Every structure is written in C-alpha cells, then in structure tokens.
Amino acid sequence: MKTIAGAFALFLLIAVTAYLAFFYAPIEKTMGPIQKIFYLHLPSAFSSFIALGICFYANLMYVFKRQPKWDWLGVSAAEVGLAFITVVLVTGPIWAHPVWGWFIFRFAGGARSIPNR
C-alpha cells in the first residue's frame, strides 16, 4: 500500500510540473511555444545520463564482485535509461524541425541541418 501511495504522489507531482511547464510558463520570444519542449527534453537527457552512469558503475561492480544485486541494479538502470533516452530522441527532432529546418543524419559525417526550401 505504501508503494502505491508513493507512486500516486509521484505521478501527481509529475502532472503538476507538466501543467506548469506547458501552460503557466511564459512563451519565449525567439522560438515561441516550441521552446517549451525543453522542459521535457533536457531533464530527460540528464536523467538518462544519470541512469546510464549508474548502469555502467553497477556493471563494473558485477564484473569484479559477481554479486547478483549489481546485475539487477545494472539491468534496472539500463531500462530506466532507455526510457529517458527514447524521450530525448523523440523530442529533439520535434524541436529541431521548426527551429532549424530539416534535420538529417549522415552516417559519414554526423548530423547537419538542411534549411527548408
């Protein structure tokens, strides 16, 4: 019961934060309303870095100590990191298209921006 109450409280806090970010925060002059996607994009990127850093550390600990708890932590952190990095990879192009124009990835040279014509 304690876990369900904590999950509900966390969901409520996330919902309030999303409401404040998308409806209460002012619209930025240069980019307009598309800038508000950063309120989701950037925290998701930071969270993915933290989760994948924990995954790296836990996997190193598992290699050296062979305790199952480190393996479980590594797998759990990888799942959380995958969820957050998926949000980053979806919201990034959504923001980049109206701000930079068409955004493509070339395998030979990385990412580059191509203006709309």
DSSP file (Angstrom, degrees, kcal/mol; ACC not computed):
  #  RESIDUE AA STRUCTURE BP1 BP2  ACC     N-H-->O    O-->H-N    N-H-->O    O-->H-N    TCO  KAPPA ALPHA  PHI   PSI    X-CA   Y-CA   Z-CA
    1    1 A M     >        0   0    0      0, 0.0     4,-2.1     0, 0.0     5,-0.2   0.000 360.0 360.0 360.0 -36.1    0.0    0.0    0.0
    2    2 A K  H  >  +     0   0    0      1,-0.2     4,-2.0     2,-0.2     5,-0.1   0.870 360.0  50.9 -65.3 -36.9    2.9    2.3    0.8
    3    3 A T  H  > S+     0   0    0      2,-0.2     4,-2.5     1,-0.2    -1,-0.2   0.888 108.8  50.8 -68.1 -39.7    4.4    1.8   -2.7
    4    4 A I  H  > S+     0   0    0      2,-0.2     4,-2.4     1,-0.2    -2,-0.2   0.905 110.7  49.0 -65.5 -41.4    1.0    2.6   -4.4
    5    5 A A  H  X S+     0   0    0     -4,-2.1     4,-2.4     2,-0.2    -1,-0.2   0.904 112.2  48.5 -65.1 -41.0    0.7    5.8   -2.4
    6    6 A G  H  X S+     0   0    0     -4,-2.0     4,-2.4     2,-0.2    -2,-0.2   0.896 111.6  49.5 -65.1 -40.5    4.2    6.9   -3.3
    7    7 A A  H  X S+     0   0    0     -4,-2.5     4,-2.4     2,-0.2    -2,-0.2   0.897 111.6  49.1 -65.5 -40.1    3.7    6.1   -7.0
    8    8 A F  H  X S+     0   0    0     -4,-2.4     4,-2.4     2,-0.2    -2,-0.2   0.909 111.3  49.2 -65.2 -41.8    0.4    8.1   -6.9
    9    9 A A  H  X S+     0   0    0     -4,-2.4     4,-2.3     2,-0.2    -2,-0.2   0.907 112.0  49.0 -64.0 -41.3    2.2   11.0   -5.3
   10   10 A L  H  X S+     0   0    0     -4,-2.4     4,-2.3     2,-0.2    -2,-0.2   0.914 111.1  49.5 -64.3 -43.2    5.0   10.9   -7.8
   11   11 A F  H  X S+     0   0    0     -4,-2.4     4,-2.3     1,-0.2    -2,-0.2   0.901 110.7  50.8 -61.7 -41.2    2.5   10.8  -10.7
   12   12 A L  H  X S+     0   0    0     -4,-2.4     4,-2.3     2,-0.2    -2,-0.2   0.908 110.2  49.0 -64.1 -43.1    0.7   13.8   -9.2
   13   13 A L  H  X S+     0   0    0     -4,-2.3     4,-2.3     2,-0.2    -2,-0.2   0.894 111.5  49.2 -64.4 -39.8    3.9   15.8   -8.9
   14   14 A I  H  X S+     0   0    0     -4,-2.3     4,-2.5     2,-0.2    -2,-0.2   0.902 110.9  50.4 -65.7 -40.7    4.9   15.0  -12.5
   15   15 A A  H  X S+     0   0    0     -4,-2.3     4,-2.3     2,-0.2    -2,-0.2   0.907 111.3  47.9 -64.4 -41.8    1.4   16.0  -13.7
   16   16 A V  H  X S+     0   0    0     -4,-2.3     4,-2.5     2,-0.2    -2,-0.2   0.914 112.3  49.6 -65.3 -42.3    1.6   19.3  -11.8
   17   17 A T  H  X S+     0   0    0     -4,-2.3     4,-2.4     2,-0.2    -2,-0.2   0.910 110.7  49.4 -63.0 -42.6    5.1   20.0  -13.2
   18   18 A A  H  X S+     0   0    0     -4,-2.5     4,-2.4     2,-0.2     5,-0.3   0.908 110.8  50.5 -63.8 -41.4    4.0   19.3  -16.7
   19   19 A Y  H  X>S+     0   0    0     -4,-2.3     4,-2.5     1,-0.2     5,-0.8   0.939 112.2  46.8 -60.4 -47.2    1.0   21.6  -16.4
   20   20 A L  I  X>S+     0   0    0     -4,-2.5     5,-2.1     3,-0.2     4,-0.8   0.886 113.6  48.8 -63.5 -38.9    3.2   24.4  -15.1
   21   21 A A  I  <5S+     0   0    0     -4,-2.4    -1,-0.2     3,-0.2    -2,-0.2   0.912 121.4  32.1 -68.2 -42.6    5.8   23.9  -17.8
   22   22 A F  I  <5S+     0   0    0     -4,-2.4    -2,-0.2    -5,-0.2    -1,-0.2   0.722 133.8  22.0 -93.2 -21.5    3.3   23.8  -20.7
   23   23 A F  I  <5S+     0   0    0     -4,-2.5    -3,-0.2    -5,-0.3    -2,-0.1   0.691 126.4  37.5-118.3 -25.9    0.5   26.2  -19.6
   24   24 A Y  I  <<S+     0   0    0     -4,-0.8    -3,-0.2    -5,-0.8    -4,-0.1   0.830  91.8  88.0 -98.2 -37.9    1.9   28.5  -16.9
   25   25 A A  S   <S-     0   0    0     -5,-2.1    11,-0.1     1,-0.1    -4,-0.0  -0.340  85.8-106.3 -64.5 141.9    5.5   29.3  -18.0
   26   26 A P        -     0   0    0      0, 0.0     2,-0.4     0, 0.0    -1,-0.1  -0.253  32.8-104.3 -68.7 158.6    5.7   32.3  -20.4
   27   27 A I        -     0   0    0      1,-0.0     2,-0.1     2,-0.0     7,-0.0  -0.702  35.1-120.9 -84.6 130.5    6.3   31.8  -24.1
   28   28 A E  B  >  -A   32   0A   0      4,-0.6     4,-1.3    -2,-0.4     7,-0.1  -0.449  15.5-133.8 -72.2 143.0    9.9   32.7  -25.2
   29   29 A K  T  4 S+     0   0    0      2,-0.2    -1,-0.1     1,-0.1    -2,-0.0   0.897  95.2  42.9 -68.7 -43.5   10.1   35.5  -27.8
   30   30 A T  T  4 S+     0   0    0      1,-0.2    -1,-0.1     2,-0.1    -2,-0.0   0.956 128.4  21.6 -73.4 -51.9   12.6   34.0  -30.3
   31   31 A M  T >4 S-     0   0    0      1,-0.2     3,-0.7     2,-0.0    -2,-0.2   0.689  92.4-154.8 -93.6 -20.2   11.4   30.4  -30.6
   32   32 A G  B ><  -A   28   0A   0     -4,-1.3     3,-1.4     1,-0.2    -4,-0.6  -0.463  59.9 -19.6  78.9-152.6    7.8   30.7  -29.5
   33   33 A P  G >  S+     0   0    0      0, 0.0     3,-1.5     0, 0.0    -1,-0.2   0.724 124.4  73.9 -67.6 -21.0    5.8   27.8  -27.9
   34   34 A I  G X  S+     0   0    0     -3,-0.7     3,-1.5     1,-0.3     4,-0.2   0.754  83.2  71.3 -64.5 -21.2    8.2   25.2  -29.4
   35   35 A Q  G X  S+     0   0    0     -3,-1.4     3,-2.1     1,-0.3    -1,-0.3   0.786  80.6  73.7 -63.6 -26.8   10.8   26.2  -26.8
   36   36 A K  G X  S+     0   0    0     -3,-1.5     3,-1.4     1,-0.3     4,-0.3   0.659  76.4  77.4 -65.5 -14.1    8.6   24.6  -24.1
   37   37 A I  G X> S+     0   0    0     -3,-1.5     4,-2.9     1,-0.3     3,-1.4   0.756  80.6  70.5 -65.8 -21.8    9.6   21.2  -25.3
   38   38 A F  H <> S+     0   0    0     -3,-2.1     4,-1.6     1,-0.3    -1,-0.3   0.769  83.3  69.3 -65.3 -24.3   12.9   21.8  -23.5
   39   39 A Y  H <4 S+     0   0    0     -3,-1.4    -1,-0.3    -4,-0.3    -2,-0.2   0.710 115.2  26.9 -66.6 -17.8   11.1   21.4  -20.2
   40   40 A L  H <> S+     0   0    0     -3,-1.4     4,-1.4    -4,-0.3    -2,-0.2   0.736 121.3  53.6-104.9 -40.3   10.7   17.7  -21.1
   41   41 A H  H  X S+     0   0    0     -4,-2.9     4,-1.9     2,-0.2    -3,-0.2   0.942 108.6  44.2 -66.0 -52.6   13.8   17.2  -23.3
   42   42 A L  H  X S+     0   0    0     -4,-1.6     4,-2.5     1,-0.2     5,-0.2   0.921 113.4  47.6 -67.6 -46.7   16.6   18.5  -21.1
   43   43 A P  H  > S+     0   0    0      0, 0.0     4,-2.5     0, 0.0    -1,-0.2   0.871 111.8  53.0 -62.3 -32.4   15.5   16.8  -17.8
   44   44 A S  H  X S+     0   0    0     -4,-1.4     4,-2.2     2,-0.2    -2,-0.2   0.891 108.7  49.9 -66.7 -37.5   15.1   13.6  -19.7
   45   45 A A  H  X S+     0   0    0     -4,-1.9     4,-2.2     2,-0.2    -1,-0.2   0.938 112.2  46.4 -65.2 -46.3   18.6   13.9  -21.1
   46   46 A F  H  X S+     0   0    0     -4,-2.5     4,-2.2     1,-0.2    -2,-0.2   0.917 112.9  50.2 -61.4 -42.6   20.1   14.5  -17.6
   47   47 A S  H  X S+     0   0    0     -4,-2.5     4,-2.7     1,-0.2    -1,-0.2   0.880 109.3  51.2 -64.7 -37.3   18.1   11.6  -16.2
   48   48 A S  H  X S+     0   0    0     -4,-2.2     4,-2.8     2,-0.2     5,-0.2   0.903 108.9  51.1 -67.1 -39.0   19.2    9.3  -18.9
   49   49 A F  H  X S+     0   0    0     -4,-2.2     4,-1.9     2,-0.2    -2,-0.2   0.918 112.9  45.8 -62.3 -42.2   22.9   10.2  -18.3
   50   50 A I  H  X S+     0   0    0     -4,-2.2     4,-2.4     2,-0.2    -2,-0.2   0.941 114.5  47.3 -65.0 -47.2   22.5    9.5  -14.6
   51   51 A A  H  X S+     0   0    0     -4,-2.7     4,-2.1     1,-0.2    -2,-0.2   0.909 114.5  45.8 -63.2 -42.2   20.7    6.2  -15.2
   52   52 A L  H  X S+     0   0    0     -4,-2.8     4,-2.1     2,-0.2    -1,-0.2   0.802 110.4  54.4 -74.2 -26.7   23.2    5.0  -17.7
   53   53 A G  H  X S+     0   0    0     -4,-1.9     4,-2.4    -5,-0.2    -2,-0.2   0.901 109.2  47.9 -66.9 -41.6   26.1    6.1  -15.4
   54   54 A I  H  X S+     0   0    0     -4,-2.4     4,-2.9     2,-0.2     5,-0.2   0.890 110.3  53.2 -63.7 -39.1   24.6    4.0  -12.7
   55   55 A C  H  X S+     0   0    0     -4,-2.1     4,-2.4     2,-0.2    -2,-0.2   0.924 109.3  48.3 -60.6 -45.1   24.2    1.2  -15.2
   56   56 A F  H  X S+     0   0    0     -4,-2.1     4,-2.1     2,-0.2    -2,-0.2   0.937 114.1  45.7 -60.8 -48.1   27.9    1.5  -16.1
   57   57 A Y  H  X S+     0   0    0     -4,-2.4     4,-2.4     1,-0.2    -2,-0.2   0.921 113.2  49.5 -62.9 -44.6   29.0    1.5  -12.4
   58   58 A A  H  X S+     0   0    0     -4,-2.9     4,-2.2     1,-0.2    -1,-0.2   0.886 110.6  50.3 -64.3 -38.0   26.7   -1.4  -11.5
   59   59 A N  H  X S+     0   0    0     -4,-2.4     4,-2.1    -5,-0.2    -1,-0.2   0.882 109.7  50.2 -69.7 -36.1   28.0   -3.5  -14.4
   60   60 A L  H  X S+     0   0    0     -4,-2.1     4,-2.0     2,-0.2    -2,-0.2   0.925 111.0  49.7 -63.2 -42.7   31.6   -2.8  -13.4
   61   61 A M  H  X S+     0   0    0     -4,-2.4     4,-2.9     1,-0.2     5,-0.5   0.874 110.0  51.2 -63.5 -36.6   30.8   -3.9   -9.8
   62   62 A Y  H  X S+     0   0    0     -4,-2.2     4,-2.0     2,-0.2    -1,-0.2   0.904 108.1  51.8 -67.4 -39.4   29.2   -7.0  -11.1
   63   63 A V  H  < S+     0   0    0     -4,-2.1    -2,-0.2     1,-0.2    -1,-0.2   0.907 119.5  35.4 -62.0 -41.0   32.2   -7.9  -13.2
   64   64 A F  H  < S+     0   0    0     -4,-2.0    -2,-0.2    -5,-0.1    -1,-0.2   0.830 132.1  25.6 -85.7 -32.4   34.5   -7.5  -10.2
   65   65 A K  H  < S-     0   0    0     -4,-2.9    -3,-0.2    -5,-0.2    -2,-0.2   0.676  82.3-145.7-107.3 -20.4   32.4   -8.8   -7.4
   66   66 A R     <  +     0   0    0     -4,-2.0    -4,-0.1    -5,-0.5    -3,-0.1   0.840  43.8 149.9  56.3  37.0   29.9  -11.2   -9.1
   67   67 A Q    >>  -     0   0    0     -6,-0.3     3,-1.3     1,-0.1     4,-1.0  -0.871  49.8-136.0 -99.4 132.9   27.1  -10.3   -6.7
   68   68 A P  H 3> S+     0   0    0      0, 0.0     4,-2.5     0, 0.0     5,-0.2   0.778  98.8  68.7 -59.8 -27.5   23.6  -10.6   -8.3
   69   69 A K  H 3> S+     0   0    0      1,-0.2     4,-2.1     2,-0.2     5,-0.1   0.856  98.8  50.7 -62.2 -33.0   22.5   -7.3   -6.7
   70   70 A W  H <> S+     0   0    0     -3,-1.3     4,-2.3     2,-0.2    -1,-0.2   0.865 109.4  50.5 -72.0 -35.3   24.8   -5.4   -9.0
   71   71 A D  H  X S+     0   0    0     -4,-1.0     4,-2.4     2,-0.2     5,-0.2   0.924 111.0  48.6 -65.5 -44.3   23.4   -7.2  -12.0
   72   72 A W  H  X S+     0   0    0     -4,-2.5     4,-2.4     1,-0.2    -2,-0.2   0.905 112.2  48.8 -62.4 -41.7   19.9   -6.4  -11.0
   73   73 A L  H  X S+     0   0    0     -4,-2.1     4,-2.6    -5,-0.2     5,-0.2   0.907 111.1  50.2 -64.9 -41.3   20.8   -2.7  -10.5
   74   74 A G  H  X S+     0   0    0     -4,-2.3     4,-2.0     2,-0.2    -2,-0.2   0.911 112.6  45.8 -63.3 -43.4   22.5   -2.6  -13.9
   75   75 A V  H  X S+     0   0    0     -4,-2.4     4,-2.0     2,-0.2    -2,-0.2   0.919 114.3  48.5 -66.4 -43.7   19.6   -4.1  -15.7
   76   76 A S  H  X S+     0   0    0     -4,-2.4     4,-2.1     1,-0.2    -2,-0.2   0.918 112.2  48.0 -63.4 -43.7   17.1   -1.8  -13.9
   77   77 A A  H  X S+     0   0    0     -4,-2.6     4,-2.7     1,-0.2    -1,-0.2   0.864 109.3  54.1 -66.0 -35.2   19.2    1.3  -14.6
   78   78 A A  H  X S+     0   0    0     -4,-2.0     4,-2.3    -5,-0.2    -1,-0.2   0.897 108.1  49.7 -65.6 -39.3   19.5    0.3  -18.2
   79   79 A E  H  X S+     0   0    0     -4,-2.0     4,-1.9     2,-0.2    -2,-0.2   0.921 113.6  45.0 -64.8 -43.8   15.7    0.1  -18.6
   80   80 A V  H  X S+     0   0    0     -4,-2.1     4,-2.2     1,-0.2    -2,-0.2   0.921 113.4  50.5 -65.8 -43.6   15.2    3.5  -17.0
   81   81 A G  H  X S+     0   0    0     -4,-2.7     4,-2.7     1,-0.2     5,-0.2   0.879 108.4  52.9 -61.8 -38.5   17.9    5.0  -19.1
   82   82 A L  H  X S+     0   0    0     -4,-2.3     4,-1.8     2,-0.2    -1,-0.2   0.903 108.4  50.2 -63.9 -41.4   16.4    3.5  -22.3
   83   83 A A  H  X S+     0   0    0     -4,-1.9     4,-1.5     2,-0.2    -2,-0.2   0.937 114.7  43.3 -62.5 -46.2   13.0    5.1  -21.4
   84   84 A F  H  X S+     0   0    0     -4,-2.2     4,-1.9     1,-0.2    -2,-0.2   0.895 112.8  50.6 -69.1 -39.6   14.5    8.5  -20.8
   85   85 A I  H  X S+     0   0    0     -4,-2.7     4,-2.4     1,-0.2    -1,-0.2   0.811 106.1  57.3 -70.4 -27.3   16.8    8.4  -23.9
   86   86 A T  H  X S+     0   0    0     -4,-1.8     4,-1.4    -5,-0.2    -1,-0.2   0.908 105.9  49.8 -64.9 -41.7   13.9    7.4  -26.0
   87   87 A V  H  X S+     0   0    0     -4,-1.5     4,-2.7     2,-0.2     5,-0.3   0.911 111.3  49.8 -60.8 -42.1   12.1   10.6  -24.9
   88   88 A V  H  X S+     0   0    0     -4,-1.9     4,-2.1     1,-0.2    -2,-0.2   0.923 110.5  48.9 -62.6 -44.9   15.2   12.6  -25.8
   89   89 A L  H  < S+     0   0    0     -4,-2.4    -1,-0.2     1,-0.2    -2,-0.2   0.720 115.9  44.0 -72.1 -20.1   15.5   11.1  -29.2
   90   90 A V  H  X S+     0   0    0     -4,-1.4     4,-1.0    -3,-0.2    -2,-0.2   0.879 116.9  42.6 -86.8 -44.3   11.8   11.8  -29.9
   91   91 A T  H  X S+     0   0    0     -4,-2.7     4,-1.9    -5,-0.2     5,-0.2   0.782 103.5  67.2 -77.0 -26.2   11.6   15.3  -28.6
   92   92 A G  H  X S+     0   0    0     -4,-2.1     4,-2.6    -5,-0.3     3,-0.3   0.962 105.2  39.7 -59.9 -55.1   14.9   16.5  -30.1
   93   93 A P  H  > S+     0   0    0      0, 0.0     4,-2.2     0, 0.0    -1,-0.2   0.825 110.4  60.5 -65.1 -29.8   13.8   16.3  -33.7
   94   94 A I  H  < S+     0   0    0     -4,-1.0    -2,-0.2     1,-0.2    -3,-0.1   0.902 113.5  37.6 -62.0 -38.9   10.3   17.7  -32.8
   95   95 A W  H  X S+     0   0    0     -4,-1.9     4,-1.3    -3,-0.3     5,-0.2   0.892 115.0  54.4 -75.5 -41.1   12.1   20.8  -31.6
   96   96 A A  H  X>S+     0   0    0     -4,-2.6     4,-3.0    -5,-0.2     5,-0.9   0.827  97.2  63.8 -68.1 -33.5   14.8   20.9  -34.3
   97   97 A H  H  X5S+     0   0    0     -4,-2.2     4,-1.4     1,-0.2    -1,-0.2   0.953 109.8  34.4 -61.7 -53.5   12.4   20.8  -37.3
   98   98 A P  H  45S+     0   0    0      0, 0.0    -1,-0.2     0, 0.0    -2,-0.2   0.809 125.6  43.1 -71.8 -25.1   10.6   24.2  -36.7
   99   99 A V  H  <5S+     0   0    0     -4,-1.3    -2,-0.2     2,-0.2    -3,-0.2   0.915 131.8  16.1 -86.3 -44.9   13.7   25.9  -35.3
  100  100 A W  H  <5S-     0   0    0     -4,-3.0     2,-0.3     1,-0.4    -3,-0.2   0.611 100.9-123.1-103.6 -16.2   16.5   24.7  -37.7
  101  101 A G  S  <<S+     0   0    0     -4,-1.4    -1,-0.4    -5,-0.9    -2,-0.2  -0.749  73.1   2.9  99.2-157.2   14.6   23.4  -40.6
  102  102 A W  E     -B  114   0B   0     12,-1.1    12,-3.0    -2,-0.3     2,-0.5  -0.436  68.5-160.0 -66.8 134.6   15.0   19.8  -41.8
  103  103 A F  E     +B  113   0B   0     10,-0.2     2,-0.3    -2,-0.1    10,-0.2  -0.970  16.2 171.3-120.6 117.9   17.4   17.9  -39.6
  104  104 A I  E     -B  112   0B   0      8,-1.6     8,-1.8    -2,-0.5     2,-0.5  -0.818  27.0-131.3-124.2 164.8   19.0   14.8  -41.1
  105  105 A F  E     -B  111   0B   0     -2,-0.3     2,-0.5     6,-0.2     6,-0.2  -0.973  14.0-161.7-118.6 124.9   21.8   12.4  -40.0
  106  106 A R  E  >  -B  110   0B   0      4,-2.9     4,-1.9    -2,-0.5    -2,-0.0  -0.901  13.7-146.7-102.3 132.1   24.5   11.4  -42.4
  107  107 A F  T  4 S+     0   0    0     -2,-0.5    -1,-0.1     1,-0.2     4,-0.1   0.828  96.4  51.7 -67.5 -30.5   26.5    8.3  -41.4
  108  108 A A  T  4 S+     0   0    0      1,-0.2    -1,-0.2     2,-0.1    -3,-0.0   0.869 127.8  13.9 -75.6 -36.0   29.7    9.6  -42.8
  109  109 A G  T  4 S-     0   0    0      1,-0.4     2,-0.2     3,-0.0    -2,-0.2   0.353  98.8-118.5-127.8   7.9   29.8   13.0  -41.1
  110  110 A G  E  <  -B  106   0B   0     -4,-1.9    -4,-2.9     2,-0.0    -1,-0.4  -0.606  63.3 -13.9  90.4-151.9   27.3   13.1  -38.3
  111  111 A A  E     +B  105   0B   0     -6,-0.2     2,-0.3    -2,-0.2    -6,-0.2  -0.621  59.9 169.1 -93.6 147.9   24.3   15.4  -38.0
  112  112 A R  E     -B  104   0B   0     -8,-1.8    -8,-1.6    -2,-0.3     2,-0.4  -0.980  29.7-118.9-150.2 160.4   23.8   18.5  -40.1
  113  113 A S  E     -B  103   0B   0     -2,-0.3   -10,-0.2   -10,-0.2   -11,-0.1  -0.857  18.1-164.5-105.7 134.9   20.9   20.9  -40.7
  114  114 A I  E     -B  102   0B   0    -12,-3.0   -12,-1.1    -2,-0.4     3,-0.1  -0.978  23.6-126.2-117.3 122.4   19.4   21.5  -44.1
  115  115 A P        -     0   0    0      0, 0.0     2,-0.2     0, 0.0   -14,-0.1  -0.274  30.2 -99.2 -67.0 152.9   17.2   24.6  -44.5
  116  116 A N              0   0    0      1,-0.1   -15,-0.0   -16,-0.1     0, 0.0  -0.487 360.0 360.0 -67.6 137.9   13.7   24.3  -45.8
  117  117 A R              0   0    0     -2,-0.2    -1,-0.1    -3,-0.1     0, 0.0   0.315 360.0 360.0-129.0 360.0   13.4   25.2  -49.5
